[in-house]
Amino acid sequence: MNTKQITAAIVLFAAAGAAMAESPFPPETKFVSTKTRTEVVSELQQAQAQGLITNGNNYPIVIQARSPLSRGEVISQSKSAVDGSVYTGA
């Protein structure tokens, strides 16, 4: 009796799992490109020339803006900010 119940439960679980795996989610849609191959290649070459493409897991590259202040000016501003207006770390 127990063997029949266990077998029935396994069959029901397998059937339920198969029913859940029938349709892909999200529904597959056909991709249609709006650019030609030469346009894509030229964009890739421009990005490589600008240093925006790298090898490995470093993508995307964030280009940090240059500061107009010299290192000495930043240090003097940090030392003069005693009122707590500049966060200096924990």
Backbone as CSV, one residue per row, in Angstrom:
resi,resn,N_x,N_y,N_z,CA_x,CA_y,CA_z,C_x,C_y,C_z
1,MET,0.826,-1.200,0.000,0.000,0.000,0.000,0.863,1.255,0.000
2,ASN,1.867,1.268,0.867,2.749,2.430,0.926,3.500,2.641,-0.382
3,THR,3.911,1.562,-1.002,4.660,1.652,-2.250,3.801,2.270,-3.345
4,LYS,2.528,1.915,-3.377,1.624,2.489,-4.381,1.431,3.981,-4.159
5,GLN,1.315,4.406,-2.914,1.119,5.831,-2.611,2.371,6.639,-2.953
6,ILE,3.530,6.090,-2.626,4.783,6.790,-2.933,4.968,6.894,-4.438
7,THR,4.667,5.826,-5.152,4.780,5.838,-6.613,3.810,6.846,-7.213
8,ALA,2.599,6.888,-6.712,1.603,7.843,-7.216,2.043,9.274,-6.945
9,ALA,2.610,9.526,-5.770,3.076,10.872,-5.439,4.217,11.292,-6.356
10,ILE,5.146,10.383,-6.638,6.268,10.698,-7.528,5.771,11.005,-8.935
11,VAL,4.810,10.238,-9.415,4.252,10.460,-10.747,3.556,11.816,-10.805
12,LEU,2.803,12.161,-9.767,2.100,13.446,-9.752,3.084,14.621,-9.713
13,PHE,4.133,14.499,-8.904,5.132,15.573,-8.853,5.847,15.722,-10.187
14,ALA,6.163,14.619,-10.842,6.825,14.674,-12.146,5.909,15.318,-13.188
15,ALA,4.619,14.976,-13.151,3.667,15.552,-14.097,3.505,17.051,-13.860
16,ALA,3.479,17.454,-12.604,3.345,18.878,-12.291,4.583,19.638,-12.751
17,GLY,5.753,19.063,-12.561,6.980,19.714,-13.009,7.046,19.839,-14.514
18,ALA,6.591,18.820,-15.213,6.584,18.857,-16.673,5.595,19.893,-17.189
19,ALA,4.471,20.041,-16.521,3.477,21.011,-16.941,3.989,22.442,-16.772
20,MET,4.813,22.670,-15.756,5.338,24.007,-15.515,6.426,24.373,-16.518
21,ALA,7.070,23.388,-17.138,8.213,23.641,-17.995,7.856,23.673,-19.474
22,GLU,6.602,23.842,-19.810,6.200,23.763,-21.205,6.496,25.027,-21.993
23,SER,6.239,26.193,-21.449,6.405,27.405,-22.240,7.534,28.274,-21.668
24,PRO,8.337,28.847,-22.542,9.423,29.702,-22.062,8.878,31.040,-21.561
25,PHE,9.545,31.573,-20.575,9.162,32.898,-20.082,10.396,33.752,-20.022
26,PRO,10.455,34.926,-20.525,9.407,35.613,-21.290,9.254,34.982,-22.671
27,PRO,8.123,35.203,-23.307,7.908,34.593,-24.621,9.003,35.013,-25.597
28,GLU,9.476,34.057,-26.371,10.549,34.343,-27.308,10.020,35.180,-28.457
29,THR,10.726,36.256,-28.762,10.371,37.100,-29.896,11.570,37.176,-30.822
30,LYS,11.329,37.268,-32.083,12.401,37.316,-33.056,13.053,38.692,-33.014
31,PHE,14.395,38.707,-32.940,15.143,39.958,-32.892,15.352,40.467,-34.306
32,VAL,15.056,41.755,-34.512,15.275,42.382,-35.803,16.169,43.590,-35.575
33,SER,17.336,43.583,-36.192,18.298,44.663,-36.012,17.926,45.851,-36.882
34,THR,18.198,47.045,-36.383,17.937,48.260,-37.156,19.215,48.828,-37.746
35,LYS,20.369,48.207,-37.443,21.654,48.687,-37.938,22.280,47.648,-38.856
36,THR,23.106,48.141,-39.765,23.832,47.227,-40.628,25.095,46.759,-39.920
37,ARG,25.720,45.739,-40.477,26.946,45.195,-39.899,28.057,46.243,-39.902
38,THR,28.155,47.019,-40.959,29.213,48.038,-41.036,29.006,49.136,-39.998
39,GLU,27.762,49.480,-39.698,27.495,50.477,-38.656,27.919,49.960,-37.287
40,VAL,27.637,48.699,-37.023,28.009,48.110,-35.734,29.524,48.041,-35.606
41,VAL,30.199,47.626,-36.673,31.658,47.528,-36.643,32.287,48.903,-36.444
42,SER,31.753,49.926,-37.102,32.321,51.275,-36.940,32.083,51.811,-35.529
43,GLU,30.923,51.518,-34.929,30.682,51.931,-33.543,31.636,51.224,-32.585
44,LEU,31.905,49.950,-32.836,32.841,49.199,-32.006,34.244,49.789,-32.117
45,GLN,34.669,50.131,-33.323,35.999,50.715,-33.500,36.108,52.075,-32.813
46,GLN,35.056,52.870,-32.858,35.067,54.169,-32.165,35.156,53.971,-30.664
47,ALA,34.406,53.023,-30.127,34.433,52.771,-28.688,35.797,52.250,-28.254
48,GLN,36.414,51.401,-29.055,37.749,50.911,-28.729,38.765,52.034,-28.779
49,ALA,38.645,52.948,-29.740,39.572,54.068,-29.846,39.435,55.013,-28.657
50,GLN,38.234,55.136,-28.106,38.007,56.007,-26.953,38.328,55.313,-25.641
51,GLY,38.655,54.021,-25.679,38.995,53.284,-24.470,37.795,52.829,-23.666
52,LEU,36.653,52.682,-24.318,35.433,52.286,-23.609,35.212,50.781,-23.599
53,ILE,35.987,50.028,-24.360,35.849,48.583,-24.424,37.117,47.957,-23.867
54,THR,36.960,47.003,-22.939,38.110,46.299,-22.381,37.848,44.811,-22.413
55,ASN,38.859,44.052,-22.117,38.716,42.601,-21.987,38.446,42.278,-20.528
56,GLY,37.727,41.204,-20.289,37.469,40.788,-18.919,36.143,41.306,-18.409
57,ASN,36.024,41.409,-17.101,34.780,41.806,-16.448,34.804,43.262,-16.018
58,ASN,35.442,44.127,-16.755,35.583,45.525,-16.369,34.587,46.444,-17.064
59,TYR,33.600,45.910,-17.747,32.672,46.733,-18.493,31.469,47.076,-17.639
60,PRO,30.905,48.210,-17.639,31.275,49.391,-18.402,32.323,50.222,-17.675
61,ILE,33.066,50.957,-18.433,34.104,51.807,-17.872,33.493,53.165,-17.552
62,VAL,33.689,53.617,-16.331,33.195,54.923,-15.923,34.364,55.897,-15.980
63,ILE,34.229,56.903,-16.831,35.287,57.887,-16.973,35.073,58.951,-15.910
64,GLN,36.059,59.099,-15.039,35.950,60.051,-13.946,36.340,61.440,-14.425
65,ALA,35.549,62.431,-14.026,35.819,63.802,-14.430,37.070,64.317,-13.726
66,ARG,37.837,65.119,-14.439,39.050,65.715,-13.877,38.674,66.861,-12.953
67,SER,39.394,66.972,-11.858,39.153,68.047,-10.916,40.016,69.248,-11.300
68,PRO,39.462,70.451,-11.238,40.275,71.628,-11.558,41.229,72.003,-10.417
69,LEU,41.079,71.377,-9.251,41.904,71.707,-8.099,43.172,70.871,-8.076
70,SER,44.236,71.478,-7.577,45.466,70.712,-7.404,45.366,69.896,-6.116
71,ARG,46.335,69.008,-5.919,46.315,68.172,-4.726,46.471,69.023,-3.466
72,GLY,47.330,70.018,-3.530,47.535,70.898,-2.381,46.275,71.666,-2.005
73,GLU,45.529,72.119,-3.015,44.285,72.842,-2.748,43.252,71.933,-2.072
74,VAL,43.177,70.694,-2.509,42.234,69.752,-1.905,42.610,69.483,-0.454
75,ILE,43.907,69.311,-0.190,44.366,69.061,1.173,44.079,70.256,2.063
76,SER,44.326,71.466,1.559,44.066,72.652,2.383,42.574,72.822,2.652
77,GLN,41.725,72.507,1.679,40.277,72.577,1.907,39.847,71.555,2.948
78,SER,40.426,70.381,2.902,40.087,69.340,3.857,40.499,69.726,5.273
79,LYS,41.658,70.349,5.407,42.131,70.758,6.728,41.337,71.940,7.267
80,SER,40.873,72.817,6.397,40.146,73.994,6.861,38.684,73.685,7.205
81,ALA,38.178,72.535,6.784,36.775,72.185,7.038,36.663,71.485,8.384
82,VAL,36.708,72.249,9.460,36.630,71.689,10.813,35.185,71.605,11.285
83,ASP,34.281,72.241,10.596,32.892,72.273,11.046,32.138,70.991,10.693
84,GLY,32.797,70.030,10.097,32.130,68.765,9.768,31.437,68.782,8.442
85,SER,31.688,69.770,7.602,31.009,69.842,6.308,31.641,68.898,5.287
86,VAL,32.823,68.371,5.572,33.482,67.444,4.660,33.590,66.100,5.350
87,TYR,33.091,65.061,4.682,33.174,63.705,5.217,34.571,63.169,4.948
88,THR,35.274,62.726,5.995,36.632,62.238,5.838,36.741,60.757,6.111
89,GLY,35.660,60.065,6.272,35.694,58.619,6.483,35.344,58.247,7.913
90,ALA,35.146,56.978,8.104,34.723,56.489,9.413,35.878,56.338,10.361
